[in-house]
């Protein structure tokens, strides 16, 4: 395999500026970059046909008969080949392969032919715990490009692009999340002994009012990009490609508003892409992963704790937590087929 057994490596760099605002808030702004080289991959099929052979059309599926040596102008690879092919049909497409005796595209198990790039602006603000209050807010604006999302052949994205068109492999990572914001907070309620409010000398009242703390984690992020595939695809498997419909220029691909999504209706407009009847020994011009995204992610987790002081060294804490407080749904779908 190309670059087989060559070790993957990454290069990382960043430029960070930190500044204190006021007496207890730290603000950090950073540019972060990362490049992956020779990543584990299975994208460079060794036993695949050149897409130019698709011009043969239906003849690619014609099958040799025992004893037949020529079919549609194509000769058998070697004597006895037809009789040897028990794992798959002895078709014209199979006979044209570099290794016609193998019923598969042959991907190197040690292939290291992948690359990736990551660029991000990262901004955070942190308030040190004081006056019973703490927070950490962070925002990331980023972009991740790669030609090797997966290194395992079981993943559907591997076989999407012909090895004769490697430049088309490069696309958004299927995990690309351009916007992400997270806020973590902790607040001690100002009630009870030693606090500004309800500071009573009554032991019972202090027991009830003191030691309460609220905690929360809020996260919101962009939706991840979607990959489109056409199920109307008659391209023989020997070409090691998937049929990928391209978006028609200027046509809105969304059939409904994602902010008011009705799961009983389609999210995308099939007429915004190359028509299904065009996939006749043709596999489309779309990218491996598109610029169109699914649903974003929103989540809020809350917690409340009550601390009972036993001695100066020991206390008992009662904790209650609620995850996804508003029961926000997240719809996931990486592959979209028409």
URCORGI-V426525 format. One record per pair of residues at least 12 apart in sequence whose C-alpha atoms are under 8 Angstrom apart, sorted by the first residue. I is the first residue (numbers start at 1). J is the second residue. D is the distance in whole Angstrom. If there is no record, write none. Layout:
((I & J & D) (I & J & D))
//
This chain:
((1 & 44 & 8) (1 & 46 & 8) (1 & 107 & 8) (1 & 108 & 5) (1 & 109 & 8) (1 & 110 & 7) (1 & 111 & 5) (2 & 44 & 8) (2 & 111 & 6) (2 & 112 & 7) (2 & 113 & 7) (3 & 38 & 7) (3 & 111 & 6) (3 & 112 & 5) (3 & 113 & 6) (4 & 108 & 7) (4 & 110 & 5) (4 & 111 & 5) (4 & 112 & 6) (4 & 113 & 8) (5 & 110 & 5) (5 & 111 & 7) (5 & 112 & 7) (6 & 38 & 7) (6 & 112 & 6) (7 & 38 & 7) (7 & 112 & 7) (8 & 36 & 7) (8 & 37 & 6) (8 & 38 & 5) (8 & 39 & 5) (8 & 40 & 7) (8 & 112 & 7) (9 & 36 & 6) (9 & 37 & 6) (9 & 38 & 7) (9 & 39 & 7) (10 & 34 & 7) (10 & 35 & 5) (10 & 36 & 4) (10 & 37 & 6) (11 & 34 & 6) (11 & 35 & 5) (11 & 36 & 7) (12 & 32 & 8) (12 & 33 & 6) (12 & 34 & 4) (12 & 35 & 7) (13 & 32 & 6) (13 & 33 & 5) (13 & 34 & 7) (14 & 30 & 7) (14 & 31 & 5) (14 & 32 & 4) (14 & 33 & 6) (15 & 30 & 5) (15 & 31 & 5) (15 & 32 & 7) (16 & 28 & 7) (16 & 29 & 6) (16 & 30 & 4) (16 & 31 & 7) (17 & 29 & 5) (17 & 30 & 6) (24 & 127 & 6) (24 & 128 & 5) (24 & 130 & 8) (25 & 125 & 7) (25 & 126 & 6) (25 & 127 & 4) (25 & 128 & 6) (26 & 125 & 6) (26 & 126 & 5) (26 & 127 & 6) (27 & 123 & 7) (27 & 124 & 6) (27 & 125 & 4) (27 & 126 & 7) (28 & 122 & 8) (28 & 123 & 6) (28 & 124 & 5) (28 & 125 & 6) (29 & 121 & 7) (29 & 122 & 6) (29 & 123 & 5) (29 & 124 & 7) (30 & 121 & 6) (30 & 122 & 5) (30 & 123 & 6) (31 & 119 & 7) (31 & 120 & 6) (31 & 121 & 5) (31 & 122 & 6) (32 & 118 & 8) (32 & 119 & 6) (32 & 120 & 5) (32 & 121 & 6) (32 & 122 & 7) (33 & 117 & 8) (33 & 118 & 6) (33 & 119 & 5) (33 & 120 & 6) (34 & 117 & 6) (34 & 118 & 5) (34 & 119 & 7) (35 & 115 & 7) (35 & 116 & 6) (35 & 117 & 5) (35 & 118 & 6) (36 & 114 & 8) (36 & 115 & 5) (36 & 116 & 5) (36 & 117 & 6) (37 & 113 & 8) (37 & 114 & 6) (37 & 115 & 5) (37 & 116 & 7) (38 & 112 & 5) (38 & 113 & 5) (38 & 114 & 5) (38 & 115 & 6) (39 & 112 & 5) (39 & 113 & 6) (39 & 114 & 4) (39 & 115 & 6) (39 & 116 & 8) (39 & 148 & 7) (40 & 110 & 7) (40 & 111 & 6) (40 & 112 & 4) (40 & 113 & 7) (40 & 114 & 6) (40 & 148 & 7) (40 & 150 & 8) (40 & 151 & 5) (41 & 111 & 6) (41 & 112 & 6) (41 & 113 & 6) (41 & 114 & 6) (41 & 148 & 6) (41 & 149 & 8) (41 & 150 & 6) (41 & 151 & 4) (41 & 152 & 7) (42 & 107 & 6) (42 & 108 & 7) (42 & 109 & 7) (42 & 111 & 6) (42 & 113 & 8) (42 & 148 & 8) (42 & 150 & 7) (42 & 151 & 5) (42 & 152 & 7) (42 & 153 & 6) (42 & 158 & 6) (43 & 107 & 7) (43 & 113 & 8) (43 & 148 & 7) (43 & 158 & 6) (43 & 159 & 7) (43 & 161 & 8) (43 & 163 & 7) (44 & 107 & 7) (44 & 108 & 8) (44 & 111 & 8) (44 & 113 & 8) (44 & 163 & 5) (44 & 166 & 8) (45 & 105 & 6) (45 & 106 & 6) (45 & 107 & 5) (45 & 108 & 8) (45 & 162 & 8) (45 & 163 & 6) (45 & 240 & 7) (46 & 98 & 8) (46 & 105 & 6) (46 & 106 & 5) (46 & 107 & 6) (46 & 108 & 8) (47 & 97 & 6) (47 & 98 & 6) (47 & 99 & 6) (47 & 104 & 7) (47 & 105 & 4) (47 & 106 & 6) (47 & 107 & 8) (47 & 238 & 8) (48 & 97 & 6) (48 & 98 & 7) (48 & 105 & 6) (48 & 162 & 8) (48 & 163 & 8) (48 & 238 & 5) (48 & 239 & 5) (48 & 240 & 6) (49 & 93 & 8) (49 & 96 & 7) (49 & 97 & 6) (49 & 98 & 8) (49 & 238 & 6) (49 & 239 & 5) (49 & 240 & 8) (50 & 162 & 8) (50 & 164 & 6) (50 & 239 & 7) (51 & 162 & 8) (51 & 164 & 8) (51 & 239 & 7) (54 & 235 & 8) (54 & 281 & 6) (54 & 282 & 7) (55 & 281 & 8) (57 & 281 & 6) (59 & 72 & 7) (59 & 92 & 7) (60 & 91 & 7) (60 & 92 & 5) (60 & 93 & 5) (60 & 236 & 8) (61 & 91 & 5) (61 & 92 & 6) (61 & 93 & 6) (61 & 236 & 8) (62 & 91 & 5) (62 & 92 & 6) (63 & 89 & 7) (63 & 90 & 5) (63 & 91 & 4) (63 & 92 & 6) (64 & 82 & 7) (64 & 90 & 6) (64 & 91 & 6) (64 & 92 & 7) (65 & 82 & 7) (66 & 82 & 6) (66 & 83 & 6) (67 & 82 & 8) (68 & 82 & 8) (71 & 92 & 7) (72 & 92 & 8) (74 & 92 & 7) (74 & 95 & 8) (74 & 96 & 8) (75 & 95 & 8) (76 & 95 & 6) (77 & 95 & 6) (77 & 96 & 8) (77 & 100 & 7) (81 & 101 & 7) (84 & 101 & 8) (85 & 101 & 7) (87 & 103 & 7) (88 & 103 & 6) (93 & 236 & 7) (93 & 238 & 7) (94 & 238 & 7) (97 & 238 & 7) (104 & 238 & 7) (105 & 238 & 7) (105 & 240 & 6) (113 & 148 & 8) (114 & 146 & 7) (114 & 147 & 6) (114 & 148 & 5) (115 & 146 & 6) (115 & 147 & 6) (115 & 148 & 7) (116 & 144 & 7) (116 & 145 & 6) (116 & 146 & 4) (116 & 147 & 7) (116 & 148 & 8) (117 & 144 & 6) (117 & 145 & 5) (117 & 146 & 6) (118 & 142 & 7) (118 & 143 & 6) (118 & 144 & 5) (118 & 145 & 7) (119 & 142 & 6) (119 & 143 & 6) (119 & 144 & 7) (120 & 140 & 7) (120 & 141 & 5) (120 & 142 & 4) (120 & 143 & 7) (121 & 140 & 6) (121 & 141 & 5) (121 & 142 & 6) (122 & 138 & 7) (122 & 139 & 6) (122 & 140 & 5) (122 & 141 & 7) (123 & 138 & 6) (123 & 139 & 5) (123 & 140 & 6) (124 & 136 & 7) (124 & 137 & 5) (124 & 138 & 4) (124 & 139 & 6) (125 & 137 & 5) (125 & 138 & 6) (132 & 186 & 8) (132 & 187 & 6) (132 & 188 & 5) (132 & 189 & 7) (132 & 190 & 8) (133 & 185 & 8) (133 & 186 & 6) (133 & 187 & 5) (133 & 188 & 6) (134 & 185 & 6) (134 & 186 & 5) (134 & 187 & 6) (135 & 183 & 7) (135 & 184 & 6) (135 & 185 & 4) (135 & 186 & 6) (136 & 183 & 6) (136 & 184 & 5) (136 & 185 & 7) (137 & 181 & 7) (137 & 182 & 6) (137 & 183 & 4) (137 & 184 & 6) (138 & 181 & 6) (138 & 182 & 5) (138 & 183 & 7) (139 & 179 & 7) (139 & 180 & 6) (139 & 181 & 4) (139 & 182 & 7) (140 & 178 & 7) (140 & 179 & 6) (140 & 180 & 5) (140 & 181 & 7) (141 & 178 & 5) (141 & 179 & 5) (141 & 180 & 7) (142 & 176 & 8) (142 & 177 & 7) (142 & 178 & 5) (142 & 179 & 7) (143 & 172 & 8) (143 & 176 & 6) (143 & 177 & 7) (143 & 178 & 6) (144 & 172 & 6) (144 & 173 & 6) (144 & 175 & 8) (144 & 176 & 5) (145 & 170 & 7) (145 & 171 & 5) (145 & 172 & 5) (145 & 173 & 5) (145 & 176 & 8) (146 & 169 & 8) (146 & 170 & 5) (146 & 171 & 6) (146 & 172 & 6) (146 & 173 & 6) (147 & 169 & 5) (147 & 170 & 4) (147 & 171 & 6) (147 & 173 & 8) (148 & 169 & 8) (148 & 170 & 8) (149 & 173 & 6) (149 & 174 & 7) (157 & 288 & 7) (159 & 240 & 6) (159 & 241 & 5) (159 & 242 & 6) (160 & 240 & 7) (160 & 241 & 5) (160 & 242 & 4) (160 & 243 & 7) (160 & 244 & 8) (160 & 288 & 6) (161 & 240 & 7) (161 & 241 & 5) (161 & 242 & 7) (161 & 288 & 7) (162 & 239 & 7) (162 & 240 & 6) (162 & 241 & 5) (163 & 240 & 8) (168 & 287 & 7) (168 & 288 & 7) (169 & 287 & 8) (169 & 288 & 6) (170 & 288 & 8) (171 & 287 & 7) (171 & 288 & 6) (171 & 289 & 6) (171 & 290 & 8) (172 & 225 & 7) (172 & 289 & 6) (172 & 290 & 7) (172 & 291 & 7) (173 & 225 & 8) (173 & 289 & 7) (174 & 224 & 6) (174 & 225 & 6) (174 & 226 & 7) (174 & 227 & 8) (174 & 289 & 7) (174 & 334 & 8) (175 & 224 & 6) (175 & 225 & 7) (176 & 224 & 6) (176 & 225 & 7) (177 & 221 & 7) (177 & 222 & 6) (177 & 223 & 7) (177 & 224 & 6) (178 & 221 & 8) (178 & 222 & 6) (179 & 221 & 5) (179 & 222 & 5) (180 & 219 & 7) (180 & 220 & 6) (180 & 221 & 4) (180 & 222 & 7) (181 & 219 & 6) (181 & 220 & 5) (181 & 221 & 6) (182 & 217 & 7) (182 & 218 & 6) (182 & 219 & 4) (182 & 220 & 7) (183 & 216 & 8) (183 & 217 & 6) (183 & 218 & 5) (183 & 219 & 7) (184 & 215 & 8) (184 & 216 & 6) (184 & 217 & 4) (184 & 218 & 6) (185 & 215 & 6) (185 & 216 & 5) (185 & 217 & 7) (186 & 213 & 7) (186 & 214 & 6) (186 & 215 & 4) (186 & 216 & 7) (187 & 213 & 6) (187 & 214 & 5) (187 & 215 & 6) (188 & 211 & 7) (188 & 212 & 6) (188 & 213 & 4) (188 & 214 & 6) (189 & 210 & 8) (189 & 211 & 8) (189 & 212 & 6) (189 & 213 & 6) (189 & 214 & 7) (191 & 209 & 6) (191 & 210 & 6) (192 & 205 & 7) (192 & 206 & 5) (192 & 207 & 8) (192 & 209 & 5) (192 & 210 & 4) (192 & 211 & 8) (193 & 206 & 6) (193 & 210 & 6) (207 & 308 & 7) (210 & 306 & 8) (210 & 307 & 8) (211 & 305 & 8) (211 & 306 & 5) (211 & 307 & 5) (211 & 308 & 7) (212 & 304 & 7) (212 & 305 & 6) (212 & 306 & 5) (212 & 307 & 7) (213 & 304 & 6) (213 & 305 & 5) (213 & 306 & 7) (214 & 302 & 7) (214 & 303 & 6) (214 & 304 & 5) (214 & 305 & 7) (215 & 302 & 6) (215 & 303 & 5) (215 & 304 & 6) (216 & 300 & 7) (216 & 301 & 6) (216 & 302 & 4) (216 & 303 & 6) (217 & 300 & 6) (217 & 301 & 5) (217 & 302 & 7) (218 & 298 & 8) (218 & 299 & 6) (218 & 300 & 4) (218 & 301 & 6) (219 & 297 & 8) (219 & 298 & 6) (219 & 299 & 5) (219 & 300 & 7) (220 & 296 & 7) (220 & 297 & 5) (220 & 298 & 4) (220 & 299 & 7) (221 & 296 & 6) (221 & 297 & 5) (221 & 298 & 7) (222 & 295 & 7) (222 & 296 & 4) (222 & 297 & 6) (223 & 293 & 5) (223 & 294 & 5) (223 & 295 & 5) (223 & 296 & 4) (223 & 297 & 7) (224 & 293 & 5) (224 & 294 & 6) (224 & 295 & 7) (224 & 296 & 7) (225 & 289 & 7) (225 & 290 & 6) (225 & 291 & 6) (225 & 292 & 6) (225 & 293 & 4) (225 & 294 & 6) (225 & 334 & 7) (226 & 289 & 6) (226 & 290 & 6) (226 & 291 & 7) (226 & 292 & 6) (226 & 293 & 5) (226 & 294 & 6) (226 & 333 & 7) (226 & 334 & 5) (226 & 335 & 6) (226 & 336 & 7) (227 & 287 & 8) (227 & 288 & 6) (227 & 289 & 5) (227 & 290 & 6) (227 & 334 & 6) (227 & 335 & 5) (227 & 336 & 6) (228 & 244 & 6) (228 & 245 & 7) (228 & 286 & 8) (228 & 288 & 8) (228 & 289 & 7) (228 & 290 & 7) (228 & 335 & 6) (228 & 336 & 5) (228 & 337 & 6) (228 & 338 & 8) (229 & 242 & 7) (229 & 243 & 6) (229 & 244 & 5) (229 & 245 & 6) (229 & 335 & 7) (229 & 336 & 6) (229 & 337 & 5) (229 & 338 & 7) (230 & 242 & 8) (230 & 243 & 5) (230 & 244 & 6) (230 & 245 & 6) (230 & 276 & 7) (230 & 337 & 5) (230 & 338 & 5) (231 & 243 & 8) (231 & 337 & 6) (231 & 338 & 6) (232 & 276 & 6) (232 & 277 & 8) (232 & 279 & 6) (232 & 338 & 8) (233 & 279 & 6) (233 & 280 & 7) (233 & 281 & 7) (233 & 282 & 8) (233 & 283 & 7) (234 & 279 & 7) (234 & 280 & 6) (234 & 281 & 6) (234 & 282 & 8) (235 & 280 & 7) (235 & 281 & 5) (235 & 282 & 7) (235 & 283 & 7) (241 & 283 & 7) (242 & 283 & 6) (243 & 279 & 7) (243 & 282 & 7) (243 & 283 & 4) (243 & 284 & 6) (244 & 283 & 6) (244 & 284 & 5) (244 & 285 & 6) (244 & 286 & 5) (244 & 287 & 7) (244 & 288 & 7) (245 & 273 & 6) (245 & 274 & 5) (245 & 275 & 8) (245 & 283 & 8) (245 & 284 & 5) (245 & 285 & 6) (245 & 286 & 5) (246 & 273 & 5) (246 & 274 & 6) (246 & 284 & 6) (246 & 285 & 5) (246 & 286 & 4) (246 & 287 & 7) (247 & 272 & 6) (247 & 273 & 4) (247 & 274 & 6) (247 & 286 & 7) (248 & 272 & 6) (248 & 273 & 5) (248 & 274 & 6) (251 & 272 & 5) (252 & 269 & 8) (252 & 272 & 6) (253 & 268 & 6) (253 & 269 & 5) (253 & 270 & 7) (253 & 271 & 8) (253 & 272 & 5) (253 & 273 & 7) (254 & 267 & 6) (254 & 268 & 4) (254 & 269 & 6) (255 & 267 & 5) (255 & 268 & 5) (255 & 269 & 5) (256 & 268 & 7) (258 & 295 & 7) (270 & 338 & 7) (276 & 338 & 7) (294 & 331 & 8) (294 & 332 & 7) (294 & 333 & 7) (295 & 330 & 7) (295 & 331 & 6) (295 & 332 & 7) (296 & 330 & 7) (297 & 330 & 6) (298 & 328 & 7) (298 & 330 & 8) (299 & 324 & 5) (299 & 325 & 8) (299 & 326 & 8) (299 & 328 & 7) (300 & 323 & 7) (300 & 324 & 5) (300 & 325 & 6) (300 & 326 & 7) (301 & 321 & 8) (301 & 322 & 6) (301 & 323 & 4) (301 & 324 & 5) (301 & 325 & 6) (302 & 321 & 6) (302 & 322 & 5) (302 & 323 & 7) (302 & 325 & 7) (303 & 319 & 7) (303 & 320 & 6) (303 & 321 & 4) (303 & 322 & 6) (304 & 319 & 6) (304 & 320 & 5) (304 & 321 & 6) (305 & 317 & 7) (305 & 318 & 6) (305 & 319 & 4) (305 & 320 & 6) (306 & 318 & 5) (306 & 319 & 7))
//
